[in-house]
Amino acid sequence: MNERQILSLLQTGQVLFHYPLKVHYREGTGAFGVSVPKRHFKRAVKRNLLKRRVRESYRLNAARLGGLPYDLFVQYIGKEVEDYERIDQSLAKILDDLAAC
């Protein structure tokens, strides 16, 4: 996703939340983006680790959407580095809620 798409999604999209993730979404082309704040994770190594965990979780759980083309932008809002299982459960619940809409 580019900056213009992200800003548009943040302004016009809807939000689902399940700690430690906040997802902005709308029907669209199927674009996906991830953000981890530098404010809470100063080292790029930790930010990249969390982004990899979120992307992997999305890759494994994308089928839960049932093929619906949603634009998703995931924000990691936790202040601690969560393990993969916690991130995976959170994203799976969000995607299930999104598919039920």
Number of C-alpha atoms within 10 A of each C-alpha: 13 8 8 9 14 18 11 10 20 17 10 11 17 13 17 16 16 15 14 17 19 20 23 21 22 18 14 12 11 14 16 15 18 16 17 21 13 11 8 14 17 10 10 11 10 16 18 14 13 22 19 14 17 24 16 15 19 19 10 11 17 16 13 18 17 10 10 15 13 18 21 25 22 23 19 21 16 15 11 11 15 12 10 16 11 12 22 19 15 19 26 20 16 22 20 16 13 18 15 9 5
